[in-house]
């Protein structure tokens, strides 16, 4: 039996970055998630890494442990505090944010 990774691309207020995000699990692109959409995918039980990307912009890498038969949920957004948002134009990896639900 496998675990489930659930990823929601949810806008909070005015979302400037409206494109879809590539979903990268354990260093491999496994799909994409559209604005205001949710995807679910099976993952093997154990430790994994998760990152979302939009062109050259990417989130930090989050680690998570998936237990057999359980759901691990994350929410991603491009919305950040104004200073971080402005800095993301210089350092693109600051652009996206993953939050564990």
C-alpha positions in Angstrom: 0.0 0.0 0.0 1.2 3.6 -0.6 0.8 7.0 1.0 -0.8 10.0 -0.8 0.8 13.4 -1.4 -1.8 16.2 -1.7 -0.7 19.6 -3.0 -3.0 22.6 -3.3 -2.1 25.8 -5.2 -4.2 28.3 -3.4 -4.2 32.1 -3.9 -4.4 34.2 -0.8 -5.6 37.7 -1.8 -4.1 39.1 -5.0 -1.8 36.4 -6.5 0.8 37.9 -8.9 2.2 34.6 -10.1 -0.8 32.9 -11.6 0.8 30.2 -13.7 0.9 26.5 -13.0 3.7 25.1 -10.7 5.8 22.1 -11.6 5.8 19.6 -8.7 9.2 18.0 -8.0 9.3 15.0 -5.6 12.7 13.5 -4.7 14.3 15.6 -7.4 12.0 14.4 -10.3 9.2 16.3 -11.9 6.0 14.3 -11.2 3.3 16.7 -12.5 2.0 20.2 -12.2 -0.7 22.0 -10.2 -2.9 24.8 -11.6 -4.1 27.9 -9.7 -6.8 27.1 -7.2 -6.5 23.4 -8.0 -5.4 20.3 -6.0 -3.5 17.3 -7.1 -3.0 14.0 -5.3 -0.4 11.4 -6.1 0.7 8.2 -4.6 4.2 8.1 -2.9 6.0 5.2 -1.3 6.0 5.2 2.5 9.2 6.8 4.0 11.1 10.1 3.6 10.8 12.4 0.6 11.5 15.9 -0.6 9.1 18.3 -2.2 9.6 21.5 -4.2 7.5 23.5 -6.6 8.9 25.4 -9.6 7.7 28.1 -12.0 10.3 28.6 -14.7 13.5 29.7 -12.9 11.6 30.4 -9.7 11.3 27.7 -7.1 10.3 27.1 -3.5 12.7 25.9 -0.9 12.9 22.1 -0.6 10.6 20.7 2.1 11.2 17.2 3.6 8.3 15.0 4.7 7.7 11.5 5.9 4.8 9.5 4.4 3.2 6.7 6.4 1.4 3.9 4.6 -2.2 4.6 3.9 -1.9 8.3 5.1 -2.2 11.6 3.3 0.5 14.3 3.5 -0.9 17.7 2.5 0.9 20.9 1.4 -0.4 24.2 0.1 1.7 26.4 -2.2 1.4 30.0 -3.1 3.4 32.8 -4.7 2.1 35.3 -2.2 4.8 36.5 0.2 5.4 39.5 2.4 6.2 42.6 0.4 10.0 42.7 1.2 10.4 39.0 0.3 8.3 39.4 -2.8 10.4 42.3 -4.0 13.6 40.4 -3.2 12.3 37.5 -5.2 13.0 39.4 -8.4 16.7 39.3 -7.5 16.8 35.9 -5.8 14.1 33.8 -7.7 14.1 30.9 -5.2 12.4 33.2 -2.7 9.4 33.5 -5.0 7.3 30.5 -4.0 6.3 29.1 -0.7 5.2 25.7 0.5 3.2 25.3 3.7 2.4 22.0 5.4 -1.3 21.7 6.1 
